[in-house]
Amino acid sequence: MVPAAAFGRRGVTDESIARRRLALVGEAREAPAPPRHPPRLAETSATVAPASAHRRKSMLVAYFCWLALGLVSGHRFYLGHPVTAICQALLWSASWLALRSELYLAFIPMMFGFIWIVADAAAIPEMVKRANWGEAAERL
């Protein structure tokens, strides 16, 4: 019978390496995969304590802030995105002031700001979901 290769260590054979490899692969297959998306509310109710009513972000309030305070990015402040809210508000207000002083090239950044605010209407549901998911992760 031919002895197994030692790979530079005494007592380490091809068979012991094969057994270790099978054990690691078996453990990796049994381990649950991490979630790729926020779980649904029904899935989190057993593991996460329910959020207080004043902390959860509401889709209705977010859309109201977008409609009433959209030019000053109230919806982004409400949903916890202060940096982009300040950028959006500064873009809109600076281009508005430049337009008032008859710099008609300010119309171009104003259009970008307007498109950004309108695009936020479609992004609000995802921003609300992420804001609520972030709060759920903090409670774990």
N, C-alpha and C positions, 0 to 999 in steps of 0.2 A: 504494500500500500504506500502511496506517495504522500508525504506530509503536505499540508496546506501552506500557502505562502504566508510569511509573517508580517510583511509591510513595515519592517523596521521596529516593531514593538513585539515584545515577547508575549505570547499568549493571545495575540490578536490574529485571528484566522479569517479566511474568506467566509466560513460558516458563521462565525460570531458577528461579522459585519453584516451579513445577509439577514441574520435574525434581528439585529438592531434596526436595520433599514425597514424591514417588514413591520416592526413594532411602531416606528415613527410614522410610517405611511398609514397604518391602521388608526393611530391616534388622530392624525390630521383629517382622515375621512370622517371620524366620529364627531369631531368638534363642529359646533354649529357656525355657520357663516354669519358675519356681522350684517346687520340690515343695511341695505343700500338706499333706502328712502325712509322718511319718517313713518312710523307705524300709524295705523288708523286709530281713532279714538277708542274703539272697542278693544283693540289690542293693548292699549296702554292703561286701561282702567284698572287692571289687576296688578300692574307693576309700578305704576306711577301715581302718586297722590294727586287728586284732582286739583287743578289750579284754582286759585281764588278768582271770583268773578271780575275783580277790577284789574287783574294782571293779564288775563288772556286778551289777545288782540282780536277785535271784531272786524269782520269784513265790511259790515255796514258803516261802522265808524271810520274805517280807512277810506272807503269811497266817499263818505261825507267830507272828510278832510281833503281828499283829492279835489272834490267839486268846489268846496268853499274856499280852501286855502291852497289850491294847486300852484298859484304863482309864487308863493313863498315856501313851497314844498312841505306843507303841513303833514301830508300823508307819510312822507319819508321820515320826518321827525317822530311821528306817532309810532311807526313800525321799527324804530331803532336804527335808522341809517343816517346819523347826523352829518357825516362827512359829505356824502353825496347830496344830502338835502341842502347844505350850505353851498356846495358847488352849483347846484341847480338854481338856487335862489339868487346867487351872485351873477350867474350867466344871464338870467332873465332880467334882473334889475339893472345891471350895467348896460345891457343892450337897450333897455327901455330908456334909460337916462341919455344914452348916446343918440337915440332916435329923437328924443325930445329936443336935443341941442342941434338938430338938423344934420346929423351925420348919418346919411342914408345907407352907408355900408353896414350900419348896426343891424339892419334888417336881416342879414345873413345869420349872425349868432342868435338873434331872436327867433328865427325859424328853427334852428337846432334846439333851442330851449323849448319851444312849443312842441316839436316832435317828441322830445324827451318826456314832457309832461303827458302827452297823449299816449305814448307807449307805456307809461306807468299804469295807465288804466288797465292794460292787459296784464301787467306784471304784479298788480296788487294781490291777486289770490295766492300766488307763489310766495310773495313777501310775507303775507299773513301766516301762511303755513310754516315758513322758516322761522318767523318770530315765535310762534307758538311751540314749534319743535325745539327751539333753543331753550325756552323756559322749561320744557319737559325734561331736557337733558340736564339742566341745572338742578332739578329736584331729585335726580337719581342719587 
